[in-house]
Every structure is written in structure tokens, then in C-alpha cells.
Amino acid sequence: MEILHSTAINKIKQNRTRLEKLLNVKISFSGKNISVEGSTIDEYITSNVIEALNLGFTTEQALLVRE
């Protein structure tokens, strides 16, 4: 499990189901912290996607990090 801090909580909450499905992780929230559960590589990729969302990229753009 990895715990991340995010400034894009609303964007992540709106796309939670999609992110969980595409990134193969379980996402939960506690304030501005996000818990990510999955395999190590999936958690790493998810942390990169969340970082891109924090930087202002759209969800579609942030998901390009996977490729």
C-alpha cells in the first residue's frame, strides 16, 4: 500500500472507477491523502499518474504515463 498526497482530489474522485480499472489498483481517500493498493509496479504507475494530475494534466493525458 502506498499513501500519496494530492492537490487534485476532486479530479481523482470523479475518475476513481476508471483509474482503478485501468491501473489495476484500489484507491481510497482520507482528506488530501490517497491510499493505493495493488502490485508494486501498479502502485508506482498510479503514483506517476497522480503526480501528472497534480501538475494540472487532464485524466486522459495523465494516463499516457502508463505507456
N, C-alpha and C positions, 0 to 999 in steps of 0.2 A: 504494500500500500504506500502510495506517495501522497503527501499533502502539499498543495500548491496554493499560493496567494494570487488572487486575480482582481483586476480592476474592471473586467468585462463580465461580471457575474450575470447580468441580465441577458446578455447575448448567449452565454453558455446555457443558462436555464431554458431559454427559448428553443435551443437546438439540442438539448440534452439527449433525447431519444435517438436522434440522428447521429450525434457524436458517439454515443455508446455503441450503436450498431456498427458504424464504420470503423471505429477504433478498437472494437472488441474489449471494452472496459466497462466498469460500473462506476458512475460518477455520483457523488453525494456532496451536499453543501453544509457548511457551518459558518455563518457570517460571510466574510470575504475569502474564506478558505475553501478549497475544493479537495475532496478525497478521491483518489483514483485507484481502483483495484483492478488488476489484470496481470498479465505476464510482464516481466521486466521490460521487454522491448516495447510492448504496447503502452506501458506507463511512460516510457521515455518519449515515444512518438506523441502521446497525448500531451505531455508537458511542453513539447515544442509547438504543438497546435495551439495550446492555451497561451503560450508566450506570444505567438503571432496575433491572437485575438486581443491580447493586452496592448499590443502595439498599434491596434486600430484596423487590422486587416479584416475583411469580411470572412464569414464562416467558410465560404467556398474557396477563397484564397488561402486561408489558414490550413485547410485540409490538403492543399497541394504539398505540404511538408511531408506527407506520407510517401510521396513518390520519389 
